[in-house]
Amino acid sequence: MQSGCNLIDTNSNGGGWKRFYTRRFRRIGIPFMAWSIFYGVIFVISHNSDLDIDWQEYITMFINGKYNGHMWFFVPLFALYLTIPFLNAFFKSASVSVVRLMAYFAFIFTSLLPFLFALFKIDYFNGAIFPLGSSLLLYGYMGFVLIKTNAFTNVQCYNKLAIISALIHFSGMIFLMNVLNGSERLFTTYSSPTCFFMSMGVFLWFKRKDWAKYIGAIHLSPQFVQRISSCSFGVYLLHGFILSCCRRLHIGLDNRYFGFLIIYAISLLCIIIMKKIPVIKNIVP
């Protein structure tokens, strides 16, 4: 949602697509290839003689970011970036009612219906997916629609919907896990309606807050916060490797209450250092 909010620009001209794609490739494409190679090498070394896969599977894992499970998000991110120039043209001329209609259709065909069909164990015909909402594209353009258009303005309603969705989400997971033996996966997919509404509520809550006031209250400089924020993408890419190293060295940082803070601090320090190294800084944008 944040990517869609930041990158969809109805004031851009159609000729800017080449510049847009070039910048996105440098920021996302190059890091994706570099980190896929890095984690691919780690994967081969760590499995050593236990591997029993052919070269096609190596390529499949590389393309889909499967050498590191945390890199799954690259694929839907690529889909969003490829679509943004077309979304710019669409949102520039579309009326508010058409924008609402697109959001409704995308939600129904890519979130609600697949969820209901899976709940009742009915095969869902993927060809029925609404083209402008396939994969996680719905999240991307809803970030733009919620903040920069007047299509959906009842923020209080969406916040309540997010809370209700959270209750249904977690109680549903517990119920299905205990009654239907592992079917809680129905709720844990990002396309589920409950996950979508929770995401929307969290996104709106963060976007509507006056964070400058809070930062000033705890005496943090905006430059410091911005510097830490600029490392978030790199931290996300690196933390899996740091966590794996800790496990191999039998350093117990898996604790959910404090371990993640140490992992974050180590990853952040590494990224800050990497950003100062020529060439290497290009893979931690």
C-alpha positions as CSV (number, residue, x, y, z in Angstrom):
1,M,0.0,0.0,0.0
2,Q,2.8,2.3,0.8
3,S,4.4,1.7,-2.6
4,G,1.2,2.5,-4.4
5,C,0.6,5.6,-2.3
6,N,4.1,6.9,-3.1
7,L,4.6,5.9,-6.7
8,I,1.2,6.2,-8.4
9,D,1.3,9.8,-9.7
10,T,-1.6,11.1,-11.7
11,N,0.5,14.3,-12.5
12,S,3.1,12.4,-14.4
13,N,3.2,12.4,-18.2
14,G,3.0,9.3,-20.3
15,G,6.6,9.7,-21.5
16,G,8.0,9.2,-18.0
17,W,7.6,5.4,-18.1
18,K,11.1,4.7,-19.3
19,R,12.6,6.8,-16.5
20,F,10.3,5.1,-14.0
21,Y,11.2,1.6,-15.1
22,T,14.9,2.4,-15.1
23,R,14.8,3.8,-11.6
24,R,12.7,0.8,-10.3
25,F,15.1,-1.7,-11.9
26,R,18.1,0.0,-10.2
27,R,16.3,0.1,-6.8
28,I,14.6,-3.3,-6.9
29,G,15.8,-5.4,-9.8
30,I,19.6,-5.2,-9.1
31,P,19.1,-5.9,-5.3
32,F,16.8,-8.8,-6.2
33,M,19.4,-10.4,-8.5
34,A,22.3,-9.8,-6.1
35,W,20.5,-11.1,-3.0
36,S,19.1,-14.1,-4.9
37,I,22.7,-15.0,-6.0
38,F,23.9,-14.5,-2.4
39,Y,21.2,-16.7,-0.9
40,G,21.5,-19.2,-3.7
41,V,25.2,-19.7,-2.8
42,I,24.3,-20.0,0.9
43,F,21.6,-22.5,0.0
44,V,24.0,-24.7,-2.0
45,I,26.7,-24.5,0.7
46,S,24.4,-25.3,3.6
47,H,22.7,-28.2,1.8
48,N,26.0,-29.6,0.3
49,S,25.5,-33.2,-0.8
50,D,21.9,-33.3,0.4
51,L,20.7,-31.5,-2.8
52,D,18.7,-33.5,-5.3
53,I,17.4,-30.9,-7.7
54,D,18.1,-30.2,-11.4
55,W,19.2,-26.9,-13.0
56,Q,15.6,-26.0,-13.9
57,E,14.6,-26.0,-10.3
58,Y,17.6,-23.8,-9.5
59,I,16.4,-21.3,-12.0
60,T,12.8,-21.5,-10.7
61,M,14.0,-20.9,-7.2
62,F,16.1,-18.0,-8.3
63,I,13.3,-16.3,-10.3
64,N,10.8,-16.7,-7.5
65,G,13.1,-15.6,-4.7
66,K,12.8,-19.0,-3.0
67,Y,16.4,-19.3,-1.8
68,N,15.2,-17.0,1.0
69,G,11.6,-17.2,2.1
70,H,11.6,-13.5,3.0
71,M,12.1,-12.5,-0.6
72,W,8.6,-13.7,-1.7
73,F,7.4,-10.1,-1.8
74,F,9.6,-9.2,-4.8
75,V,7.3,-11.0,-7.3
76,P,4.1,-9.0,-6.4
77,L,6.2,-5.9,-6.1
78,F,7.5,-6.4,-9.7
79,A,3.8,-6.8,-10.8
80,L,2.9,-3.5,-9.1
81,Y,5.8,-1.6,-10.6
82,L,5.1,-2.9,-14.1
83,T,1.5,-1.8,-13.8
84,I,2.0,1.7,-12.3
85,P,2.4,3.6,-15.6
86,F,-0.9,2.2,-16.7
87,L,-2.5,3.0,-13.3
88,N,-1.3,6.6,-13.6
89,A,-3.1,6.9,-16.9
90,F,-6.2,5.2,-15.5
91,F,-6.5,7.3,-12.3
92,K,-5.8,10.5,-14.2
93,S,-9.0,10.2,-16.2
94,A,-11.3,7.9,-14.1
95,S,-14.2,9.3,-12.1
96,V,-14.6,8.6,-8.4
97,S,-17.4,6.1,-9.1
98,V,-15.3,4.1,-11.5
99,V,-12.4,4.0,-9.0
100,R,-14.8,2.7,-6.4
101,L,-16.2,0.1,-8.9
102,M,-12.7,-1.1,-9.7
103,A,-11.9,-1.5,-6.0
104,Y,-15.1,-3.4,-5.4
105,F,-14.6,-5.8,-8.3
106,A,-11.0,-6.4,-7.4
107,F,-11.8,-7.2,-3.7
108,I,-14.7,-9.5,-4.6
109,F,-12.9,-11.5,-7.3
110,T,-9.4,-11.7,-5.7
111,S,-10.1,-11.7,-2.0
112,L,-13.7,-12.5,-1.0
113,L,-14.7,-15.2,-3.5
114,P,-11.5,-17.2,-3.3
115,F,-11.8,-17.1,0.5
116,L,-15.4,-18.3,0.5
117,F,-14.7,-21.0,-2.1
118,A,-11.8,-22.3,-0.1
119,L,-13.8,-22.2,3.1
120,F,-16.5,-24.5,1.6
121,K,-13.9,-26.5,-0.3
122,I,-15.1,-25.6,-3.8
123,D,-12.7,-25.2,-6.7
124,Y,-12.3,-21.6,-7.7
125,F,-11.7,-20.8,-11.4
126,N,-8.6,-18.6,-11.4
127,G,-9.6,-17.3,-14.8
128,A,-12.4,-15.3,-13.1
129,I,-9.9,-13.1,-11.3
130,F,-10.4,-9.5,-12.1
131,P,-7.4,-8.4,-14.2
132,L,-6.8,-5.1,-12.3
133,G,-6.7,-6.9,-9.0
134,S,-4.7,-10.1,-9.7
135,S,-2.0,-11.2,-7.2
136,L,-1.5,-8.5,-4.5
137,L,-2.0,-5.6,-6.9
138,L,-5.1,-4.7,-5.0
139,Y,-2.9,-3.6,-2.0
140,G,-0.8,-1.4,-4.2
141,Y,-3.5,0.8,-5.8
142,M,-5.6,0.8,-2.7
143,G,-2.8,2.7,-1.0
144,F,-3.1,5.4,-3.5
145,V,-6.9,5.4,-3.5
146,L,-7.3,5.6,0.3
147,I,-4.9,8.5,0.7
148,K,-5.0,10.5,-2.5
149,T,-8.6,10.2,-3.8
150,N,-12.0,10.9,-2.4
151,A,-13.3,7.4,-3.3
152,F,-13.2,6.1,0.3
153,T,-13.3,8.8,3.0
154,N,-15.0,7.1,6.0
155,V,-11.8,6.4,8.0
156,Q,-13.6,5.6,11.3
157,C,-15.7,3.0,9.5
158,Y,-12.6,1.3,8.1
159,N,-10.8,1.4,11.5
160,K,-13.8,-0.4,13.0
161,L,-13.8,-2.9,10.1
162,A,-10.1,-3.6,10.7
163,I,-10.8,-4.4,14.4
164,I,-13.7,-6.7,13.6
165,S,-11.6,-8.4,10.9
166,A,-8.7,-8.9,13.5
167,L,-11.2,-10.6,15.9
168,I,-12.5,-12.8,13.1
169,H,-9.1,-13.5,11.8
170,F,-7.5,-14.8,14.9
171,S,-10.5,-16.6,16.4
172,G,-11.1,-18.2,12.9
173,M,-7.5,-19.4,12.8
174,I,-7.8,-20.9,16.3
175,F,-11.1,-22.6,15.5
176,L,-10.0,-24.0,12.1
177,M,-6.7,-25.2,13.5
178,N,-8.3,-27.1,16.3
179,V,-11.4,-28.4,14.5
180,L,-10.2,-28.9,10.9
181,N,-6.6,-29.8,11.5
182,G,-4.4,-27.1,10.0
183,S,-6.9,-25.2,7.8
184,E,-5.8,-22.0,9.5
185,R,-3.8,-21.3,6.3
186,L,-7.2,-20.1,5.0
187,F,-6.7,-17.0,7.1
188,T,-3.0,-16.5,6.9
189,T,-2.9,-15.8,3.1
190,Y,-2.5,-12.1,2.3
191,S,-5.4,-12.2,0.0
192,S,-7.9,-13.2,2.7
193,P,-10.6,-10.5,3.4
194,T,-9.7,-10.3,7.1
195,C,-6.0,-9.7,6.3
196,F,-6.9,-7.1,3.7
197,F,-9.1,-5.1,6.1
198,M,-6.5,-5.3,8.9
199,S,-3.8,-4.1,6.5
200,M,-6.0,-1.2,5.4
201,G,-6.7,-0.2,9.0
202,V,-3.0,-0.3,10.0
203,F,-2.0,1.6,6.9
204,L,-4.6,4.4,7.5
205,W,-3.7,4.6,11.2
206,F,0.0,5.2,10.3
207,K,-0.7,7.6,7.5
208,R,-3.1,9.8,9.5
209,K,-0.8,10.2,12.5
210,D,1.2,13.4,12.9
211,W,4.6,11.6,13.4
212,A,6.5,14.8,13.5
213,K,4.9,15.7,16.8
214,Y,5.8,12.3,18.3
215,I,9.4,12.4,17.0
216,G,9.8,15.9,18.5
217,A,8.3,14.8,21.9
218,I,11.0,12.1,22.3
219,H,13.7,14.5,21.0
220,L,14.7,12.5,17.9
221,S,16.0,14.5,14.9
222,P,14.0,13.9,11.6
223,Q,17.4,13.3,9.9
224,F,18.1,10.4,12.3
225,V,14.7,8.9,11.8
226,Q,15.0,9.2,8.0
227,R,18.4,7.6,8.1
228,I,17.1,4.6,10.1
229,S,14.0,4.4,7.8
230,S,16.2,4.3,4.7
231,C,17.8,1.1,6.0
232,S,14.5,-0.8,6.4
233,F,14.6,-2.5,3.0
234,G,18.2,-3.7,3.6
235,V,17.4,-4.9,7.1
236,Y,14.5,-6.9,5.7
237,L,16.8,-8.6,3.1
238,L,19.7,-9.2,5.5
239,H,17.9,-10.3,8.7
240,G,17.3,-13.8,7.4
241,F,21.0,-14.4,7.0
242,I,21.8,-13.0,10.4
243,L,19.2,-15.2,12.0
244,S,20.5,-18.3,10.2
245,C,24.0,-17.5,11.3
246,C,22.9,-17.2,14.9
247,R,21.1,-20.6,14.7
248,R,24.1,-22.3,13.3
249,L,26.3,-20.9,16.0
250,H,23.7,-21.9,18.6
251,I,23.1,-18.4,19.7
252,G,19.5,-18.3,21.0
253,L,18.0,-15.2,19.4
254,D,14.7,-16.9,18.4
255,N,13.0,-15.5,21.5
256,R,10.0,-13.6,20.3
257,Y,10.1,-11.1,23.2
258,F,13.6,-9.7,22.8
259,G,15.5,-11.8,20.2
260,F,14.1,-9.9,17.3
261,L,15.4,-6.6,18.7
262,I,18.9,-7.9,18.8
263,I,18.6,-9.3,15.2
264,Y,17.2,-6.0,14.1
265,A,20.1,-4.0,15.7
266,I,22.8,-6.3,14.2
267,S,21.1,-6.1,10.7
268,L,20.8,-2.3,11.0
269,L,24.4,-1.9,11.9
270,C,25.5,-4.1,9.0
271,I,23.3,-2.2,6.5
272,I,24.6,1.2,7.7
273,I,28.1,-0.1,7.1
274,M,27.2,-1.6,3.7
275,K,25.7,1.7,2.6
276,K,29.1,3.3,2.9
277,I,30.9,0.8,0.7
278,P,31.1,1.6,-3.1
279,V,29.2,-0.9,-5.3
280,I,27.8,-2.8,-2.3
281,K,25.6,0.1,-1.4
282,N,23.7,-0.5,-4.7
283,I,22.2,-3.7,-3.3
284,V,20.9,-2.1,-0.1
285,P,18.8,0.8,-1.4
